[in-house]
């Protein structure tokens, strides 16, 4: 699932799925892909600063892109979606999965 095509539809569908499949607060796993650039990776990480998030990064085989996985406890589906929107707004070229 990517926000690239229709962000509003993505968020609406995601909220519905989250409401139906989890009890809140709940752990949530975010996945983002950015060009391999320490600044972009740090921008993503800073958005989840002070939330107790566990952040893992994996470079692609050719080193051009980096996957950023963030496991964090979120209070509700709206909070999950707000973080997706914040990352999309603050990190240029990010792909949300």
Secondary structure in CASP SS format (residue, H / E / C, confidence):
PFRMAT SS
TARGET T0000
AUTHOR 0000-0000-0000
METHOD secondary structure of the structure
MODEL  1
X C 1.00
X C 1.00
X C 1.00
X C 1.00
X C 1.00
X C 1.00
X H 1.00
X H 1.00
X H 1.00
X H 1.00
X H 1.00
X H 1.00
X H 1.00
X H 1.00
X H 1.00
X H 1.00
X H 1.00
X H 1.00
X H 1.00
X H 1.00
X H 1.00
X C 1.00
X C 1.00
X C 1.00
X C 1.00
X E 1.00
X E 1.00
X E 1.00
X E 1.00
X E 1.00
X E 1.00
X E 1.00
X E 1.00
X E 1.00
X E 1.00
X C 1.00
X C 1.00
X H 1.00
X H 1.00
X H 1.00
X H 1.00
X H 1.00
X H 1.00
X H 1.00
X H 1.00
X H 1.00
X H 1.00
X C 1.00
X C 1.00
X C 1.00
X C 1.00
X C 1.00
X C 1.00
X E 1.00
X E 1.00
X E 1.00
X E 1.00
X E 1.00
X E 1.00
X C 1.00
X C 1.00
X C 1.00
X C 1.00
X C 1.00
X E 1.00
X E 1.00
X E 1.00
X E 1.00
X E 1.00
X E 1.00
X E 1.00
X E 1.00
X E 1.00
X E 1.00
X C 1.00
X C 1.00
X H 1.00
X H 1.00
X H 1.00
X H 1.00
X H 1.00
X H 1.00
X H 1.00
X H 1.00
X H 1.00
X H 1.00
X H 1.00
X H 1.00
X H 1.00
X H 1.00
X C 1.00
X C 1.00
X C 1.00
X C 1.00
X E 1.00
X E 1.00
X C 1.00
END
